[in-house]
Structures are given as C-alpha cells and as structure tokens.
C-alpha cells in the first residue's frame, strides 16, 4: 500500500529552503555555487509601563533593569542606554522653557549646556526634545505628556554617532 504524501505547510517549506540539508563533501564539490540570501532582521518591539509606552528598538537592545515606573534598556553593539520612566506631573508640559529645564538640572546639582530644544506634538500629546551635554557626555531627553503623567525617554552613552538610530526609534513611539 503506497504511503500518502505528507503536505508541507508554507512555514516548513520556507524553513527547509532557508536551512537546506548539508550535502556530503563529494556532493558539495559537484554542486554549483549557491545563491546568497541576505536577511535583514527588523527591529524588535518593546512595550512597557503597563503597555502605555510602545516603540521599536534595534535587535541588540535588551532589558538592563526593570523597576516599577522605570525601565532601562541597553544596546550592546551601539552602546546606547535608554531609560524610560513615568513621572506624575499635573502641570502643562507646553509651558516648559529651556531655562526651566536648565534650572531643574541645576537643582539636582548637574550643570548642562543645551544643544537643541524643541517643542512639538506626538499625536495630540505635547512633546519636548532636548539634546544636551553634561561635561563630555551628550544625552537626548524626550518628555511626552499623556494625561497626568510625563513619560521620559533618556538616551545616554554613545549618542553622537547614533542620532539617526534615536530619531528612528522616536518616530515609532506610541503612547496609550
């Protein structure tokens, strides 16, 4: 009695195409050169603060620490650290000026020099983007207000060569 052919799903066919059986040495010598397949891994998605903050991050980022209302992610290859924090805030973020921000850093005992300060909106939520320097270290701080919370995204580490990566990550930011 002949055996019925087993149907292979598209996933199994794709898996078989990507990971073909390894030929023996004699078959490999007789075989023509194979096609080169290049696969690009898309960024992974991260969701934190009880699914309030969602964004795409590079594949090499992983969770460094996770405490209530604060998550720190670290990029192994790029050297970036991303700290996401939720801060209770009942005021209006639009009223924040560069001098207000500089004064708040001074109260913390940190002196900063402002490189860039921008007000804009993230889907109806006020957003402030600040690029600043403390000593020799550059950082990017993004504050987004959603109801009575301000979500802070602080990029530290190897910021200067990774500005395009930071902009790409911020373009995927969603708040619920």
Secondary structure, DSSP 8 states (H G I E B T S, - for coil): ---------HHHHHHHHHS-----HHHHHHS------------EEEEETTTTEEEEE-TTEEEEEEETTEEEEEETTT-EEEEEEEEE--S-GGG--HHHHHHHHHHTT---EEEEEEEEEETTEEEEEEEEEETTEEEEEEEEEETTEEEEEEEEES-GGGHHHHHHHHHT-EE-
